[in-house]
Amino acid sequence: MCSSDLLANGKVWGFGNGSFGQMGTGEEGNLDMMIPSILPQLARHYTNDIAAGAAYSLALTSGWLMKMG
């Protein structure tokens, strides 16, 4: 399970288990991010909204809907 936080500046920080690629790091497998970090796939975008399920995350950026996981 992972968590993501959308900040007022449009950046998304994430932490937790990303074993299905839902953290947006470009990696799958036994990935644990216990310290919140800016999600690299979203770092260059202004994000308007985020949503998540058990094995995926969604991010609505200016002009794009991005799915991770």
Stockholm file with secondary structure:
# STOCKHOLM 1.0

chainA/1-69         MCSSDLLANGKVWGFGNGSFGQMGTGEEGNLDMMIPSILPQLARHYTNDIAAGAAYSLALTSGWLMKMG
#=GR chainA/1-69 SS CEEEEECTTSCEEEEEECTTSTTSSSCCSSCEEEEEEECGGGTTSCEEEEEECSSCEEEEETTEEEEEC
#=GC SS_cons        CEEEEECTTSCEEEEEECTTSTTSSSCCSSCEEEEEEECGGGTTSCEEEEEECSSCEEEEETTEEEEEC
//
